[in-house]
Amino acid sequence: MNTNKPYAWINVNDEYKILFDDELPNAYPTAWIPLYIHPLKELTDDEILDTFDPHFDADIGDKELIKLARAILKKTQE
């Protein structure tokens, strides 16, 4: 999917009507605001580990902690 084109348009003057099209609507073009989809940023292993408090007391190692964090992130994207 090309993220440079709008995914949809929202009309703020028409009770927030949404048009799912990548072309600008002809009628009242200034009332339509483009909506874009951007890919989610992937976190590096270091970014995941930096998220946890350095005093985080867990009985699991870094690899398992990273696997857990990636599983949680994946589930939230479904």
MDTraj code that builds the backbone (N, CA, C; nanometers):
import mdtraj as md
import numpy as np

residues = "MET ASN THR ASN LYS PRO TYR ALA TRP ILE ASN VAL ASN ASP GLU TYR LYS ILE LEU PHE ASP ASP GLU LEU PRO ASN ALA TYR PRO THR ALA TRP ILE PRO LEU TYR ILE HIS PRO LEU LYS GLU LEU THR ASP ASP GLU ILE LEU ASP THR PHE ASP PRO HIS PHE ASP ALA ASP ILE GLY ASP LYS GLU LEU ILE LYS LEU ALA ARG ALA ILE LEU LYS LYS THR GLN GLU".split()
xyz = np.array([
    [0.0844, -0.1178, 0.0000],
    [0.0000, 0.0000, 0.0000],
    [0.0889, 0.1241, 0.0000],
    [0.0565, 0.2184, -0.0848],
    [0.1307, 0.3431, -0.0919],
    [0.0821, 0.4363, 0.0182],
    [0.1683, 0.4689, 0.1131],
    [0.1279, 0.5530, 0.2254],
    [0.1348, 0.7013, 0.1927],
    [0.1769, 0.7365, 0.0696],
    [0.1809, 0.8771, 0.0318],
    [0.0442, 0.9281, -0.0117],
    [-0.0478, 0.8367, -0.0446],
    [-0.1831, 0.8760, -0.0828],
    [-0.2755, 0.8571, 0.0364],
    [-0.3783, 0.9402, 0.0460],
    [-0.4738, 0.9229, 0.1561],
    [-0.5455, 0.7889, 0.1476],
    [-0.5715, 0.7309, 0.2625],
    [-0.6490, 0.6070, 0.2718],
    [-0.7979, 0.6395, 0.2638],
    [-0.8342, 0.7531, 0.3219],
    [-0.9733, 0.7964, 0.3262],
    [-0.9762, 0.9473, 0.3465],
    [-1.0950, 1.0031, 0.3360],
    [-1.1155, 1.1463, 0.3584],
    [-1.2250, 1.1625, 0.4619],
    [-1.2112, 1.2639, 0.5483],
    [-1.3147, 1.2936, 0.6467],
    [-1.3644, 1.4355, 0.6206],
    [-1.4965, 1.4506, 0.6238],
    [-1.5578, 1.5809, 0.6007],
    [-1.6017, 1.6373, 0.7347],
    [-1.5368, 1.7430, 0.7785],
    [-1.5667, 1.8011, 0.9091],
    [-1.6927, 1.8864, 0.9068],
    [-1.7421, 1.9191, 0.7869],
    [-1.8638, 2.0005, 0.7765],
    [-1.9892, 1.9155, 0.7601],
    [-1.9744, 1.7854, 0.7481],
    [-2.0880, 1.6963, 0.7231],
    [-2.0925, 1.5878, 0.8302],
    [-2.0955, 1.6305, 0.9554],
    [-2.1011, 1.5388, 1.0698],
    [-1.9952, 1.4303, 1.0611],
    [-1.8762, 1.4689, 1.0190],
    [-1.7603, 1.3807, 1.0129],
    [-1.7842, 1.2595, 0.9224],
    [-1.8437, 1.2837, 0.8069],
    [-1.8636, 1.1791, 0.7073],
    [-1.7274, 1.1329, 0.6573],
    [-1.7104, 1.0009, 0.6408],
    [-1.5830, 0.9447, 0.5944],
    [-1.6041, 0.8821, 0.4575],
    [-1.5149, 0.9149, 0.3658],
    [-1.5166, 0.8593, 0.2311],
    [-1.3905, 0.7764, 0.2134],
    [-1.4059, 0.6470, 0.1878],
    [-1.2909, 0.5580, 0.1694],
    [-1.2510, 0.5561, 0.0224],
    [-1.1665, 0.6484, -0.0139],
    [-1.1191, 0.6618, -0.1506],
    [-0.9878, 0.7393, -0.1431],
    [-0.8969, 0.7124, -0.2364],
    [-0.7698, 0.7850, -0.2324],
    [-0.7706, 0.9112, -0.3181],
    [-0.8852, 0.9426, -0.3807],
    [-0.8956, 1.0643, -0.4609],
    [-0.9741, 1.1703, -0.3842],
    [-0.9333, 1.2947, -0.4003],
    [-1.0007, 1.4061, -0.3340],
    [-1.1439, 1.4192, -0.3863],
    [-1.2424, 1.4238, -0.2969],
    [-1.3807, 1.4419, -0.3412],
    [-1.3958, 1.5756, -0.4137],
    [-1.4786, 1.5782, -0.5175],
    [-1.4960, 1.6983, -0.5990],
    [-1.5720, 1.8081, -0.5273],
    [-1.6771, 1.7727, -0.4558],
    [-1.7612, 1.8738, -0.3918],
    [-1.6945, 1.9279, -0.2659],
    [-1.6822, 2.0569, -0.2587],
    [-1.6271, 2.1252, -0.1416],
    [-1.4930, 2.0666, -0.0962],
    [-1.3916, 2.0719, -0.1801],
    [-1.2637, 2.0065, -0.1463],
    [-1.1971, 2.0594, -0.0201],
    [-1.2271, 2.1835, 0.0200],
    [-1.1628, 2.2364, 0.1414],
    [-1.2237, 2.1788, 0.2682],
    [-1.3406, 2.1157, 0.2582],
    [-1.4042, 2.0581, 0.3768],
    [-1.3521, 1.9187, 0.4075],
    [-1.2791, 1.8592, 0.3133],
    [-1.2314, 1.7224, 0.3298],
    [-1.0872, 1.7205, 0.3782],
    [-1.0613, 1.6410, 0.4789],
    [-0.9268, 1.6269, 0.5357],
    [-0.8771, 1.4864, 0.5026],
    [-0.7571, 1.4740, 0.4453],
    [-0.7069, 1.3401, 0.4118],
    [-0.6626, 1.2632, 0.5365],
    [-0.6873, 1.1331, 0.5344],
    [-0.6437, 1.0434, 0.6413],
    [-0.5426, 0.9462, 0.5819],
    [-0.4307, 0.9311, 0.6484],
    [-0.3227, 0.8470, 0.5978],
    [-0.3002, 0.7280, 0.6892],
    [-0.2451, 0.6219, 0.6327],
    [-0.2016, 0.5059, 0.7103],
    [-0.0501, 0.5000, 0.6991],
    [0.0151, 0.4929, 0.8111],
    [0.1602, 0.4808, 0.8135],
    [0.1970, 0.3497, 0.8801],
    [0.2962, 0.2823, 0.8299],
    [0.3356, 0.1564, 0.8930],
    [0.3812, 0.1775, 1.0369],
    [0.3536, 0.0804, 1.1200],
    [0.3969, 0.0888, 1.2587],
    [0.5474, 0.0729, 1.2671],
    [0.6071, 0.1456, 1.3589],
    [0.7512, 0.1382, 1.3788],
    [0.7841, 0.0106, 1.4547],
    [0.8821, -0.0602, 1.4047],
    [0.9313, -0.1782, 1.4751],
    [1.0332, -0.1328, 1.5804],
    [1.0294, -0.1960, 1.6960],
    [1.1250, -0.1637, 1.8016],
    [1.2459, -0.2562, 1.7918],
    [1.3621, -0.1992, 1.8183],
    [1.4826, -0.2817, 1.8240],
    [1.4862, -0.3533, 1.9593],
    [1.5712, -0.4535, 1.9698],
    [1.5861, -0.5235, 2.0973],
    [1.6293, -0.4267, 2.2066],
    [1.7221, -0.3364, 2.1737],
    [1.7693, -0.2393, 2.2735],
    [1.6573, -0.1452, 2.3176],
    [1.5709, -0.1040, 2.2242],
    [1.4590, -0.0163, 2.2606],
    [1.3617, -0.0883, 2.3530],
    [1.3404, -0.2158, 2.3283],
    [1.2528, -0.2932, 2.4167],
    [1.3142, -0.3034, 2.5559],
    [1.4421, -0.3366, 2.5617],
    [1.5068, -0.3504, 2.6924],
    [1.5149, -0.2173, 2.7662],
    [1.5343, -0.1067, 2.6921],
    [1.5404, 0.0259, 2.7551],
    [1.4060, 0.0688, 2.8121],
    [1.2978, 0.0081, 2.7636],
    [1.1646, 0.0421, 2.8114],
    [1.1429, -0.0034, 2.9553],
    [1.2060, -0.1129, 2.9898],
    [1.1899, -0.1667, 3.1237],
    [1.2802, -0.0937, 3.2227],
    [1.2300, -0.0764, 3.3412],
    [1.3066, -0.0142, 3.4487],
    [1.4324, -0.0982, 3.4731],
    [1.5484, -0.0325, 3.4892],
    [1.6712, -0.1093, 3.5127],
    [1.6641, -0.1948, 3.6393],
    [1.5740, -0.1622, 3.7283],
    [1.5600, -0.2401, 3.8514],
    [1.4472, -0.3421, 3.8402],
    [1.3981, -0.3624, 3.7160],
    [1.2924, -0.4600, 3.6914],
    [1.3428, -0.5965, 3.7324],
    [1.2752, -0.6569, 3.8269],
    [1.3185, -0.7865, 3.8794],
    [1.2354, -0.8960, 3.8153],
    [1.2974, -0.9671, 3.7240],
    [1.2270, -1.0768, 3.6578],
    [1.3177, -1.1991, 3.6580],
    [1.2554, -1.3111, 3.6575],
    [1.3312, -1.4363, 3.6552],
    [1.3583, -1.4823, 3.5128],
    [1.3352, -1.3955, 3.4168],
    [1.3602, -1.4330, 3.2777],
    [1.4739, -1.3478, 3.2227],
    [1.5428, -1.3993, 3.1236],
    [1.6545, -1.3274, 3.0643],
    [1.6084, -1.2287, 2.9578],
    [1.7041, -1.1571, 2.9033],
    [1.6744, -1.0554, 2.8027],
    [1.6055, -1.1133, 2.6797],
    [1.6513, -1.2300, 2.6332],
    [1.5914, -1.2895, 2.5134],
    [1.4442, -1.3219, 2.5353],
    [1.4125, -1.3762, 2.6514],
    [1.2742, -1.4101, 2.6814],
    [1.1897, -1.2850, 2.6999],
    [1.2490, -1.1815, 2.7592],
    [1.1787, -1.0548, 2.7778],
    [1.1463, -0.9913, 2.6432],
    [1.2404, -0.9977, 2.5495],
    [1.2193, -0.9443, 2.4146],
    [1.1104, -1.0237, 2.3434],
    [1.1125, -1.1561, 2.3553],
    [1.0088, -1.2391, 2.2934],
    [0.8709, -1.2047, 2.3493],
    [0.8636, -1.1839, 2.4799],
    [0.7376, -1.1471, 2.5442],
    [0.6877, -1.0128, 2.4911],
    [0.7765, -0.9147, 2.4858],
    [0.7378, -0.7813, 2.4381],
    [0.6907, -0.7870, 2.2928],
    [0.7605, -0.8613, 2.2082],
    [0.7206, -0.8734, 2.0667],
    [0.5853, -0.9442, 2.0533],
    [0.5589, -1.0437, 2.1372],
    [0.4300, -1.1133, 2.1344],
    [0.3170, -1.0184, 2.1739],
    [0.3419, -0.9342, 2.2728],
    [0.2407, -0.8361, 2.3153],
    [0.2157, -0.7350, 2.2047],
    [0.3223, -0.6833, 2.1432],
    [0.3081, -0.5866, 2.0341],
    [0.2324, -0.6469, 1.9164],
    [0.2627, -0.7711, 1.8825],
    [0.1947, -0.8385, 1.7721],
    [0.0455, -0.8526, 1.8006],
    [0.0121, -0.8898, 1.9230],
    [-0.1279, -0.9080, 1.9598],
    [-0.2037, -0.7756, 1.9520],
    [-0.1414, -0.6660, 1.9892],
    [-0.2113, -0.5369, 1.9848],
    [-0.2338, -0.4898, 1.8421],
    [-0.1574, -0.5423, 1.7449],
    [-0.1729, -0.5029, 1.6057],
    [-0.2776, -0.5852, 1.5312],
    [-0.3274, -0.6919, 1.5923],
    [-0.4278, -0.7778, 1.5263],
    [-0.5631, -0.7108, 1.5230],
])
top = md.Topology()
chain = top.add_chain()
for i, resn in enumerate(residues, 1):
    res = top.add_residue(resn, chain, resSeq=i)
    for name in ("N", "CA", "C"):
        top.add_atom(name, md.element.get_by_symbol(name[0]), res)
traj = md.Trajectory(xyz[None], top)
